[in-house]
Amino acid sequence: MNIVFSLAFTVIFSYLLGSLNSAIIVCRLLKKKDIRDYGSNNAGLTNVLRVFGKGPAIVTLLCDLAKGVIAVVVCRLVVHNVFDVVLFNDVKFIGYIAGFFVMLGHIFPVFYGFHGGKGVLIAATTLIAIDPLTCLFSVTVFAILLAATKYVSVGSICAAASYPLFTFIDQQFLNSNADAVLPNTLVAACIGALIIYMHKPNIKRLINGTENKFGKKKNV
């Protein structure tokens, strides 16, 4: 029964926390405007940077960093210390579940009509708390592709695609735990697939040659 309660807590807490969209809240407080009405109409960090500049973007970044880490850390503490549950004999697994649902809340926030950001930053910040080495590999892929193409979307899509691969390699060969490798990799694959799915409009624009390059600021 504790397993059911621990999973229920993780899902509900992480989703509701994720639904507190940092980009929307920060832009409303600092600029008195809804970020979804400007730029790409996306409630994410990249659009905040393009539309409102570095100040609001930095605040959004810090809030999203905190949100992803809080979801993983709180769920780990509650599940392991209160419910005394360790799924698949691995303390990381509940972090992956928390990471997926905090990202789901960020993308489909119940407080904002289920319209939020793409979840890339949230996925990265939860990885910092779950598996720093995998996070480093994925962020490196993002940085290389961003530098090479100047497209945030290309870096994000490639990082998302590589995320489950790095998760498998890391946990199979560097942090071996036979019980948890497959479950953790499957959740990582779901996270990566969701990020790629949320980039469908970007993929279309890339094909059409109309995607905005990084650093190009739109007028408000």
TORPAPA-811891 format. One record per residue (C-alpha): residue number from 1; residue in three letters; y, z, x. Coordinates in Angstrom, 3 decimals. Example, Ala and Ser with C-alpha at 12.3 -4.5 7.8 and 13.67 -1.06 7.14 Angstrom:
// residues 2
<n:1, res:ala, c2:-4.500, c3:7.800, c1:12.300>
<n:2, res:ser, c2:-1.060, c3:7.140, c1:13.670>
//
This chain:
// residues 220
<n:1, res:met, c2:0.000, c3:0.000, c1:0.000>
<n:2, res:asn, c2:2.316, c3:0.721, c1:2.904>
<n:3, res:ile, c2:1.930, c3:-2.896, c1:4.004>
<n:4, res:val, c2:3.202, c3:-4.112, c1:0.619>
<n:5, res:phe, c2:6.177, c3:-1.727, c1:0.716>
<n:6, res:ser, c2:7.002, c3:-2.628, c1:4.306>
<n:7, res:leu, c2:6.988, c3:-6.359, c1:3.559>
<n:8, res:ala, c2:8.990, c3:-5.872, c1:0.368>
<n:9, res:phe, c2:11.611, c3:-3.831, c1:2.192>
<n:10, res:thr, c2:11.837, c3:-6.397, c1:4.997>
<n:11, res:val, c2:12.219, c3:-9.331, c1:2.620>
<n:12, res:ile, c2:14.787, c3:-7.709, c1:0.305>
<n:13, res:phe, c2:16.893, c3:-5.990, c1:2.970>
<n:14, res:ser, c2:16.999, c3:-9.034, c1:5.250>
<n:15, res:tyr, c2:17.772, c3:-11.492, c1:2.463>
<n:16, res:leu, c2:20.616, c3:-9.389, c1:1.043>
<n:17, res:leu, c2:22.073, c3:-8.796, c1:4.489>
<n:18, res:gly, c2:21.849, c3:-12.514, c1:5.206>
<n:19, res:ser, c2:23.634, c3:-13.258, c1:1.942>
<n:20, res:leu, c2:26.770, c3:-11.600, c1:3.332>
<n:21, res:asn, c2:28.164, c3:-14.825, c1:4.756>
<n:22, res:ser, c2:30.362, c3:-14.053, c1:7.753>
<n:23, res:ala, c2:32.185, c3:-17.395, c1:7.755>
<n:24, res:ile, c2:33.225, c3:-17.068, c1:4.111>
<n:25, res:ile, c2:34.269, c3:-13.418, c1:4.418>
<n:26, res:val, c2:36.188, c3:-13.866, c1:7.689>
<n:27, res:cys, c2:38.103, c3:-16.962, c1:6.525>
<n:28, res:arg, c2:39.040, c3:-15.327, c1:3.244>
<n:29, res:leu, c2:40.284, c3:-12.195, c1:5.018>
<n:30, res:leu, c2:42.107, c3:-13.934, c1:7.883>
<n:31, res:lys, c2:43.194, c3:-17.243, c1:6.342>
<n:32, res:lys, c2:43.058, c3:-16.530, c1:2.582>
<n:33, res:lys, c2:41.044, c3:-19.724, c1:2.193>
<n:34, res:asp, c2:37.469, c3:-20.717, c1:1.369>
<n:35, res:ile, c2:35.885, c3:-22.452, c1:4.368>
<n:36, res:arg, c2:33.667, c3:-24.403, c1:1.959>
<n:37, res:asp, c2:36.739, c3:-26.328, c1:0.775>
<n:38, res:tyr, c2:37.513, c3:-27.737, c1:4.226>
<n:39, res:gly, c2:36.006, c3:-29.812, c1:7.012>
<n:40, res:ser, c2:32.317, c3:-30.451, c1:6.425>
<n:41, res:asn, c2:32.351, c3:-27.964, c1:3.506>
<n:42, res:asn, c2:29.720, c3:-25.960, c1:5.382>
<n:43, res:ala, c2:30.036, c3:-22.161, c1:5.572>
<n:44, res:gly, c2:29.002, c3:-21.959, c1:9.203>
<n:45, res:leu, c2:30.458, c3:-21.188, c1:12.631>
<n:46, res:thr, c2:30.933, c3:-24.809, c1:13.725>
<n:47, res:asn, c2:33.009, c3:-25.665, c1:10.669>
<n:48, res:val, c2:35.116, c3:-22.500, c1:11.091>
<n:49, res:leu, c2:35.849, c3:-23.513, c1:14.699>
<n:50, res:arg, c2:36.749, c3:-27.080, c1:13.765>
<n:51, res:val, c2:38.948, c3:-26.119, c1:10.830>
<n:52, res:phe, c2:40.574, c3:-22.788, c1:11.690>
<n:53, res:gly, c2:40.217, c3:-22.568, c1:15.453>
<n:54, res:lys, c2:38.895, c3:-20.088, c1:18.004>
<n:55, res:gly, c2:40.177, c3:-16.809, c1:16.536>
<n:56, res:pro, c2:38.308, c3:-16.878, c1:13.200>
<n:57, res:ala, c2:35.342, c3:-18.542, c1:14.919>
<n:58, res:ile, c2:34.990, c3:-15.672, c1:17.406>
<n:59, res:val, c2:35.125, c3:-13.081, c1:14.626>
<n:60, res:thr, c2:32.530, c3:-15.065, c1:12.657>
<n:61, res:leu, c2:30.337, c3:-15.279, c1:15.748>
<n:62, res:leu, c2:30.461, c3:-11.521, c1:16.320>
<n:63, res:cys, c2:29.663, c3:-10.779, c1:12.670>
<n:64, res:asp, c2:26.713, c3:-13.182, c1:12.671>
<n:65, res:leu, c2:25.454, c3:-11.754, c1:15.964>
<n:66, res:ala, c2:25.481, c3:-8.292, c1:14.421>
<n:67, res:lys, c2:23.860, c3:-9.460, c1:11.178>
<n:68, res:gly, c2:20.854, c3:-11.068, c1:12.822>
<n:69, res:val, c2:20.217, c3:-8.215, c1:15.225>
<n:70, res:ile, c2:20.685, c3:-5.549, c1:12.538>
<n:71, res:ala, c2:18.102, c3:-7.208, c1:10.275>
<n:72, res:val, c2:15.446, c3:-7.242, c1:13.001>
<n:73, res:val, c2:16.159, c3:-3.781, c1:14.424>
<n:74, res:val, c2:16.433, c3:-1.976, c1:11.071>
<n:75, res:cys, c2:13.271, c3:-3.576, c1:9.685>
<n:76, res:arg, c2:11.331, c3:-2.732, c1:12.817>
<n:77, res:leu, c2:12.454, c3:0.896, c1:12.705>
<n:78, res:val, c2:11.696, c3:1.323, c1:9.007>
<n:79, res:val, c2:8.375, c3:-0.534, c1:8.975>
<n:80, res:his, c2:6.993, c3:1.009, c1:12.142>
<n:81, res:asn, c2:8.433, c3:4.531, c1:11.892>
<n:82, res:val, c2:8.719, c3:5.159, c1:8.146>
<n:83, res:phe, c2:5.819, c3:3.111, c1:6.756>
<n:84, res:asp, c2:3.776, c3:3.410, c1:9.973>
<n:85, res:val, c2:2.737, c3:-0.264, c1:9.784>
<n:86, res:val, c2:2.196, c3:-2.688, c1:12.684>
<n:87, res:leu, c2:1.100, c3:-6.060, c1:11.350>
<n:88, res:phe, c2:-1.265, c3:-8.169, c1:13.496>
<n:89, res:asn, c2:-1.117, c3:-5.417, c1:16.092>
<n:90, res:asp, c2:2.275, c3:-6.739, c1:17.197>
<n:91, res:val, c2:5.704, c3:-5.146, c1:16.764>
<n:92, res:lys, c2:7.313, c3:-8.597, c1:16.939>
<n:93, res:phe, c2:5.794, c3:-9.967, c1:13.738>
<n:94, res:ile, c2:7.948, c3:-7.979, c1:11.304>
<n:95, res:gly, c2:10.951, c3:-9.168, c1:13.303>
<n:96, res:tyr, c2:10.013, c3:-12.792, c1:12.631>
<n:97, res:ile, c2:9.729, c3:-12.042, c1:8.905>
<n:98, res:ala, c2:13.117, c3:-10.300, c1:8.968>
<n:99, res:gly, c2:14.559, c3:-13.220, c1:10.922>
<n:100, res:phe, c2:13.300, c3:-15.786, c1:8.442>
<n:101, res:phe, c2:14.662, c3:-13.964, c1:5.396>
<n:102, res:val, c2:18.024, c3:-13.033, c1:6.896>
<n:103, res:met, c2:18.388, c3:-16.735, c1:7.706>
<n:104, res:leu, c2:17.272, c3:-17.658, c1:4.180>
<n:105, res:gly, c2:19.936, c3:-15.334, c1:2.785>
<n:106, res:his, c2:22.535, c3:-16.903, c1:5.057>
<n:107, res:ile, c2:21.611, c3:-20.416, c1:3.903>
<n:108, res:phe, c2:21.134, c3:-19.563, c1:0.216>
<n:109, res:pro, c2:23.322, c3:-16.464, c1:-0.337>
<n:110, res:val, c2:22.871, c3:-14.802, c1:-3.711>
<n:111, res:phe, c2:26.494, c3:-13.597, c1:-3.549>
<n:112, res:tyr, c2:27.961, c3:-17.091, c1:-3.086>
<n:113, res:gly, c2:26.113, c3:-19.325, c1:-5.518>
<n:114, res:phe, c2:23.263, c3:-19.976, c1:-3.067>
<n:115, res:his, c2:25.509, c3:-22.164, c1:-0.893>
<n:116, res:gly, c2:25.943, c3:-20.999, c1:2.702>
<n:117, res:gly, c2:25.569, c3:-22.140, c1:6.302>
<n:118, res:lys, c2:22.788, c3:-23.939, c1:8.129>
<n:119, res:gly, c2:21.285, c3:-20.818, c1:9.733>
<n:120, res:val, c2:21.284, c3:-21.936, c1:13.375>
<n:121, res:leu, c2:23.326, c3:-19.028, c1:14.712>
<n:122, res:ile, c2:21.369, c3:-16.499, c1:12.646>
<n:123, res:ala, c2:18.088, c3:-17.868, c1:13.991>
<n:124, res:ala, c2:19.403, c3:-17.544, c1:17.544>
<n:125, res:thr, c2:20.703, c3:-14.002, c1:17.100>
<n:126, res:thr, c2:17.499, c3:-12.744, c1:15.501>
<n:127, res:leu, c2:15.609, c3:-14.242, c1:18.446>
<n:128, res:ile, c2:17.708, c3:-12.148, c1:20.824>
<n:129, res:ala, c2:16.221, c3:-9.048, c1:19.231>
<n:130, res:ile, c2:12.724, c3:-10.477, c1:18.676>
<n:131, res:asp, c2:11.945, c3:-12.413, c1:21.852>
<n:132, res:pro, c2:14.770, c3:-12.821, c1:24.414>
<n:133, res:leu, c2:12.768, c3:-15.221, c1:26.624>
<n:134, res:thr, c2:12.068, c3:-17.656, c1:23.782>
<n:135, res:cys, c2:15.726, c3:-17.327, c1:22.783>
<n:136, res:leu, c2:16.774, c3:-18.277, c1:26.318>
<n:137, res:phe, c2:14.540, c3:-21.376, c1:26.300>
<n:138, res:ser, c2:15.769, c3:-22.519, c1:22.867>
<n:139, res:val, c2:19.443, c3:-21.922, c1:23.682>
<n:140, res:thr, c2:18.968, c3:-23.870, c1:26.926>
<n:141, res:val, c2:17.650, c3:-26.849, c1:24.935>
<n:142, res:phe, c2:20.651, c3:-26.570, c1:22.607>
<n:143, res:ala, c2:23.126, c3:-26.404, c1:25.501>
<n:144, res:ile, c2:21.601, c3:-29.369, c1:27.344>
<n:145, res:leu, c2:21.579, c3:-31.596, c1:24.263>
<n:146, res:leu, c2:25.087, c3:-30.534, c1:23.260>
<n:147, res:ala, c2:26.404, c3:-31.311, c1:26.745>
<n:148, res:ala, c2:24.601, c3:-34.658, c1:26.825>
<n:149, res:thr, c2:25.526, c3:-35.881, c1:23.335>
<n:150, res:lys, c2:28.558, c3:-33.774, c1:22.280>
<n:151, res:tyr, c2:26.853, c3:-33.336, c1:18.903>
<n:152, res:val, c2:26.216, c3:-29.750, c1:17.761>
<n:153, res:ser, c2:23.736, c3:-31.070, c1:15.210>
<n:154, res:val, c2:21.605, c3:-32.814, c1:17.857>
<n:155, res:gly, c2:21.447, c3:-29.644, c1:19.933>
<n:156, res:ser, c2:20.595, c3:-27.563, c1:16.862>
<n:157, res:ile, c2:17.850, c3:-29.898, c1:15.629>
<n:158, res:cys, c2:16.198, c3:-30.167, c1:19.046>
<n:159, res:ala, c2:16.391, c3:-26.411, c1:19.606>
<n:160, res:ala, c2:14.848, c3:-25.818, c1:16.174>
<n:161, res:ala, c2:12.036, c3:-28.267, c1:16.914>
<n:162, res:ser, c2:11.304, c3:-26.603, c1:20.258>
<n:163, res:tyr, c2:11.461, c3:-23.049, c1:18.902>
<n:164, res:pro, c2:7.846, c3:-22.789, c1:17.631>
<n:165, res:leu, c2:6.573, c3:-24.536, c1:20.770>
<n:166, res:phe, c2:8.309, c3:-22.026, c1:23.036>
<n:167, res:thr, c2:7.089, c3:-19.196, c1:20.811>
<n:168, res:phe, c2:3.487, c3:-20.350, c1:21.202>
<n:169, res:ile, c2:3.749, c3:-20.847, c1:24.968>
<n:170, res:asp, c2:5.471, c3:-17.517, c1:25.517>
<n:171, res:gln, c2:3.052, c3:-15.479, c1:23.426>
<n:172, res:gln, c2:-0.105, c3:-17.321, c1:24.370>
<n:173, res:phe, c2:0.388, c3:-17.365, c1:28.127>
<n:174, res:leu, c2:3.128, c3:-14.865, c1:29.018>
<n:175, res:asn, c2:2.763, c3:-12.104, c1:26.414>
<n:176, res:ser, c2:-0.825, c3:-12.549, c1:25.339>
<n:177, res:asn, c2:-1.787, c3:-11.009, c1:21.986>
<n:178, res:ala, c2:-4.505, c3:-13.085, c1:20.336>
<n:179, res:asp, c2:-4.009, c3:-11.504, c1:16.906>
<n:180, res:ala, c2:-0.321, c3:-12.356, c1:16.703>
<n:181, res:val, c2:0.091, c3:-15.732, c1:18.423>
<n:182, res:leu, c2:-0.713, c3:-17.868, c1:15.368>
<n:183, res:pro, c2:1.176, c3:-15.772, c1:12.742>
<n:184, res:asn, c2:4.282, c3:-15.543, c1:14.916>
<n:185, res:thr, c2:4.170, c3:-19.258, c1:15.733>
<n:186, res:leu, c2:3.770, c3:-20.169, c1:12.046>
<n:187, res:val, c2:6.816, c3:-18.118, c1:11.035>
<n:188, res:ala, c2:8.768, c3:-19.628, c1:13.941>
<n:189, res:ala, c2:7.719, c3:-23.089, c1:12.705>
<n:190, res:cys, c2:8.996, c3:-22.239, c1:9.207>
<n:191, res:ile, c2:12.322, c3:-21.145, c1:10.680>
<n:192, res:gly, c2:12.586, c3:-24.318, c1:12.756>
<n:193, res:ala, c2:11.626, c3:-26.551, c1:9.826>
<n:194, res:leu, c2:14.209, c3:-24.901, c1:7.564>
<n:195, res:ile, c2:16.958, c3:-25.465, c1:10.136>
<n:196, res:ile, c2:16.014, c3:-29.135, c1:10.502>
<n:197, res:tyr, c2:15.890, c3:-29.550, c1:6.715>
<n:198, res:met, c2:19.394, c3:-28.100, c1:6.412>
<n:199, res:his, c2:20.609, c3:-30.762, c1:8.843>
<n:200, res:lys, c2:19.634, c3:-33.704, c1:6.610>
<n:201, res:pro, c2:23.284, c3:-34.695, c1:6.002>
<n:202, res:asn, c2:23.944, c3:-34.536, c1:9.749>
<n:203, res:ile, c2:20.918, c3:-36.713, c1:10.454>
<n:204, res:lys, c2:22.228, c3:-39.310, c1:7.997>
<n:205, res:arg, c2:25.671, c3:-39.221, c1:9.638>
<n:206, res:leu, c2:24.104, c3:-39.548, c1:13.087>
<n:207, res:ile, c2:22.223, c3:-42.634, c1:11.921>
<n:208, res:asn, c2:25.411, c3:-44.072, c1:10.397>
<n:209, res:gly, c2:27.512, c3:-43.167, c1:13.447>
<n:210, res:thr, c2:29.895, c3:-40.968, c1:11.445>
<n:211, res:glu, c2:28.890, c3:-37.526, c1:12.739>
<n:212, res:asn, c2:31.749, c3:-35.464, c1:14.224>
<n:213, res:lys, c2:31.540, c3:-34.608, c1:17.899>
<n:214, res:phe, c2:32.017, c3:-31.083, c1:19.195>
<n:215, res:gly, c2:35.647, c3:-30.095, c1:19.800>
<n:216, res:lys, c2:37.108, c3:-32.515, c1:17.261>
<n:217, res:lys, c2:39.305, c3:-30.439, c1:14.962>
<n:218, res:lys, c2:39.950, c3:-31.483, c1:11.393>
<n:219, res:asn, c2:43.238, c3:-30.989, c1:9.587>
<n:220, res:val, c2:43.375, c3:-28.293, c1:6.912>
//
